[in-house]
Amino acid sequence: MVDVIETERLTLRSRNESDLEANLMMELDPEVHHYIFSSAPDPVEHKAESFLGLQRVGLK
């Protein structure tokens, strides 16, 4: 499995624990979650689910 893909303008890498708070802030923004979720997620529940998802894929 490739850990990092880089181009001149973009770096793609696996998510890690340090990304969790920023990712949650983005997903819970009403302007963003409108496109991701059918209804607004509960912030506490969503954080727990996101953290468990990171653990399932091998948190780094």
Secondary structure as GFF3:
##gff-version 3
##sequence-region A 1 60
A	DSSP	beta_strand	4	6	.	.	.	ID=ss1
A	DSSP	beta_strand	11	13	.	.	.	ID=ss2
A	DSSP	three_ten_helix	17	19	.	.	.	ID=ss3
A	DSSP	alpha_helix	20	28	.	.	.	ID=ss4
A	DSSP	alpha_helix	30	36	.	.	.	ID=ss5
A	DSSP	alpha_helix	43	56	.	.	.	ID=ss6
###
